[in-house]
Amino acid sequence: MKHGVSTDEAAGRADAEAGNALIEFLGLALVLMIPTVYFLLGIFAVQSGTLAASAAAQQAVQLIQAAEDGVSATHVQRVATLTAADYGVAGEHLHLTVDCPRGCDEGSPAEVRVSVDVQLPLIPWVRNSSFVTVSSHATAWGGKYS
């Protein structure tokens, strides 16, 4: 018994702390990993919304330019909605504006603006949980795609 600590006491302390490092490591990992993963999911949702807005605007303006007899607004909306669905964006989160100064006919200039309300990931029970709106626009000056 040197310095007031017996070998039995030292062995008892070592046994009392056995396994605590694993618990501390798991606790710290959960505290740090859950917010980090959720942050990354949020970034991925914004990226998906941005790509959906860009692709929907591009496809809608191409449809207007390629239509020989004009095109209806509902047809353009349907094409934009289907394009956005490829990126995981629901139709109710997509807003479309079409501007054709001389009519939406073949060869006339057209501008399409699309905005997407990006939803919070993994929280389906919260309605209208949009945390950012991204937008894109595409302009065609006339002519035909070939």
Secondary structure, DSSP 8 states (H G I E B T S, - for coil): -BTTB-HHHHHHHHHHTTTHHHHHHHHHHHHHHHHHHHHHHHHHHHHHHHHHHHHHHHHHHHHHHH-SS---HHHHHHHHHHHHHTTT--GGGEEEEEE-TT-S-TTS-EEEEEEEEEE-TT-TTSTT-EEEEEEEEEEE-S----
